[in-house]
Amino acid sequence: MRSERIRTRTGARSADMLLAAPWSRLEKLLLAAIAIATLFCTLITPPFQAPDENQHYMKALLLSEGRVLTEQRGDLIGATLPHAAVDFHAVDFPTDVPPTLRRFDRAMLERNGDADAQRPGIAFADFPNVASYAPTLYAPGAVGLYLGNAIDLSRRDAFYVGRLVNAATGLLLLIAALQCLPFGRNALLATALLPTFAYQTGSLSPDAVINGLGFLGLALALRIGFMGASPARAAGLFVTAPLLALAKGVYLPIMAASLRWPQDRRDYRPWLLIGAMLVGAIGFILWMTLSGGSQALYHIQSRRTGETMITAPLADQLAVILRDPLAYVRILISSVIERAPVYALQIVGRFGWNAILLPLLAYPLALLMLGAGVATGTGARFGIGQRLWWLAVAGGIALLIETAMYLTGTPLGADYIQGTQGRYFLPILPLILIALSPDRPMRGAPRLFAGTALLLLVIAAMTLFDSFWVHGFITTDGMPPHDSLARALLLPSPRW
């Protein structure tokens, strides 16, 4: 449905003042599907099977005990935590398993639930990858873990309570963003309907907060830019901006999507947006100062050589870029081209710590779903200049993501970028889809959008259940078989 123009107090029509369209039944149905899929992932995914969930769990547990800062012991960076919690991952549900078939069963969960009393005391937990992350990212999960501990649940059950609270927070932020968004609601729904969103939001990963704040920051900025600024909207913007910067500073510029030339001298919306982003940047700097301002280095396995290497100190890696910027541009281009197919798979759905692929036919289905979401329209008309600006903002943030990973997650002087994953681009995907969307829906697009989205979520749910609990999965990445393409097209990767 179209957003209608509204009149100003002077009676003149304003070309940029929009009234958001009411929710349609289809949009409500798709939002319910997202919530159900997220709850399914929360309960079905075994412990620590989301990327880095073991480290996120330790960080959230630290916060649930009222502590914020980590400590360094030799090469280890982490904190002392209850022995039962450390062994919950290290012994019962380890992630460093050999590349053999692995299947979870109820007996594994039951054994863990009864083992807490046999593991008294404390132990040092190492979680360097997330040591410097802001505590705001882990507040929802920490609340869940605290509640579970307060009512004397086992570490296993408290873990799932933490997941549920984290998932609820991610969904509430998504709903808030959908409510605030003045146009392009289907673009945001299409992004959240990708199985990766439900999978990450339904874990203890801070992605639930990161994606939610990214969506909300974009929605608030667009609402102020195209519907005017009110005290409530301005307050929301100035609260969201520092939270978004603390989540991941590279996403803060997404608020610039709403920057435009002032319409007159009394139009202070651009300065409001710039001020909010400045406050966010200051908040990020303050946290880095409070947390010691030091970068946590950690060991990684090179995606080029397979060797175990250490990440580079940020200052040294930045010096590499500044010494030969053109060489870095070549690294950036070659890495993006090389990794683009991987990003495409990961942004749709790649589970079990990036080891489980959907049936290959699900990926063109996801592309069809996104295309139908675009064809459903924004409900508002925009010129080519505005659309190019949105694409430029999204492209700039994508470059920031890649550069941040080169600076902090790649070996010193490497000729490639390490660690970037497709899910990192979820917060900017709605903006890209809005930029590509027509103003009016194309015939049949809404029904095609809903049908493909629901089918994709069903396929993802079947893949998860089968791969984790029925047939099992291989913990290393699989490649489609050349001798049985039909199996790769119709079955998830563990069944190839």
Secondary structure, DSSP 8 states (H G I E B T S, - for coil): ---EEEE-TTS-EEEEEEE-----HHHHHHHHHHHHHHHHHHHHS-TT-STTHHHHHHHHHHHHTT----EEETTEEEEEEEHHHHHIIIIIS-S---SS-B---HHHHHHHHT-GGG--SEEEEE-GGGTTS-GGGTHHHHHHHHHHHHTT--HHHHHHHHHHHHHHHHHHHHHHHHHH-SS-HHHHHHHHTSHHHHHHHTSSSTHHHHHHHHHHHHHHHHHHHHH---HHHHHHHHHHHHHHHHH-GGGGGGGGGG----SSTT--HHHHHHHHHHHHHHHHHHHHHHTTS-----EEE-TTT--EEE---HHHHHHHHHH-HHHHHHHHHHHHHHHHHHHHHHHH-EHHHHTEE--TTHHHHHHHHHHHHHHT--SS---HHHHHHHHHHHHHHHHHHHHHHHHHSS-TT-SS-----GGGGGGGHHHHHHHH--SS--TTHHHHHHHHHHHHHHHHHHHHHIIIIIS-B-SS-----SS-HHHHHHS-GGG-
